[in-house]
Every structure is written in structure tokens, then in C-alpha cells.
């Protein structure tokens, strides 16, 4: 992690984390932040240095952005409570939650203004960010390419009048200056988005050097190729930290009910006025959501995506809950079996 921070505040240390330490921990432990993540080890940074720690099965679950307390031997004492956390259902058919990052203050959701522009995907990312507790900022990249960038901004802003939307050219230093209100000392920013939208290009422009590799897009569908293969936290010379994540084509939502509700707050408001509390917003009498559709106050695409994400979230959450229950029961069985074997040992 370069340049090496000289204070905890440079690493994103805040009162939220300091309040979790006892007086003894403040005197005898060293706060360290996870700045890079690999399969078998993590890189952590302290006020004075950065180094790798091998991952063991006995260690707590960790992700880039986490704060740890280390002893004088650089052993992990404990992981601090997270201020925010990004997670999703693991890609494919695995019944497992995948952590993306922790303790992020602001999330730049990057979406390119070309054939890959997709409101449904933007809403999916917004649900993920809103669930995490971070502030979402939508960046519409490649502003130099479309004939009318304002048309894209208008479509995105219609999702939420309070959503911050900025059109940027990630290759233009002047264009990204408009992001300065969110890039401050000690503030951690995550850059999210599909492959090929310009995330790595944006990060290179913000840090002033070609740190992250970049790649082109496929002409036939404007989709990109993965160029970032690991999650890493990068310090900015002007203050703040940027967390780059590999492009994510598949974002399966799980444990994300509040994030969906926040992203679709307009539909939630209509639904609260439905005649029946269990209204499915289809053909039920007294459905305020259907009335909003008929009056033109609500878009059918938005409602369809809202219902789709709710179904997906419910299915994934139920599957993961069932997996957790199975794992818990299996663990209890192993524990009881081991206990019984110790009792019988020596007889």
C-alpha cells in the first residue's frame, strides 16, 4: 500500500472504531487495517508498516477494509465491529454468502453510457449499497462518447430524486474533479460496477498513475473483460482511500430486504396504502401500487424489477438460512460424537 500512511486517520480510523477499544487494548494492541486480500493471506497496514498475515481456519472471517487489533507479535487479537459491510450470495450455485468489503463510507457505482447501460442493474447495485449502510453515488462513465449524456443522467436520476448522479470521463482529470466532495482524508470509497465500465481507469486517474490494469470492451455488446482480480485498498495522495473490486456480472442479493426497501422507497410508500397488508400488487382490489401504474406515477419496468429482486432475495436468504441450520446441526453432531468418544476412551 503506497504511499505508506503516517497516521491511523489516513487509514480510515474513526471514532466508531476507537470507541470499541478498552483501555487495556488501547495500551497493548496495535490497530491494523486489511488493505489487500488473497486466498491464503491478507495484507494489513498499521501506522508504521504493512505486512502479510497467513490465514488460518481459526481466524475470524475477514475482508478488505476490516479493522483488526494485533498484539506485539503481529498476531490477531480480534476483529472490530464493522461500520458497514458489503456482501452477496456467492456466484454460481454455492449456498454461501460472499463478503465484498467492509467499513466503506461511500460507494461509487460506475455505469457506462453505452449499450451496457441498464437501469435494472443500477437498482441492483443500489440495493446492495443501501443495505450496507454506505452512501451511494452513481457515476455515469464515458461521458465523451454519447451524443446526449444528459439523457442518461435524466434516466438515472428518475430512479431517486435524492440520488447523487455524476457524468464523468474517467480519462479526464478535469472531469473527475467533481468527485472531490467525497474524497477526503480518512474516507473510504468503494468502486463498484460491471467489468468494462471504467472502474480501474477511474482509480488510475484518481491516484495519478497506472496502478490498475485496464481492458477494452466487446464491440458486439459493450460488455467488458475482468482486469482487476483481487480486492485492494489504495491510499490517495490527496487524502482518502479507494477500494477496487473485481467486476461483478452476477450480483445475487441475500439478506438485503432493507436495501431493496430503501432503493424502491416510492413503491414501498404506495404498498403501505394497499387495502390488504399481504397484497402482491397484481390484481388485488384496492392495490395502491396498481393504481400508481394506471395513473402513470409508477413505471412497469421498475415494479417488475422490484418484485424480481424481492423474490430473489427471499429465495437466497431462505437457502442460506437452511444451510446455516444444517451446518449448525452437523457441528452439534460432531461435537457430541467427539464428546462420547472421549468418554469411551480407555474402557
Order of alpha helices (4+ residues) and beta strands (2+ residues): alpha-alpha-beta-beta-beta-beta-beta-beta-beta-beta-alpha-beta-alpha-beta-alpha-beta-alpha-beta-beta-alpha-alpha-alpha-alpha
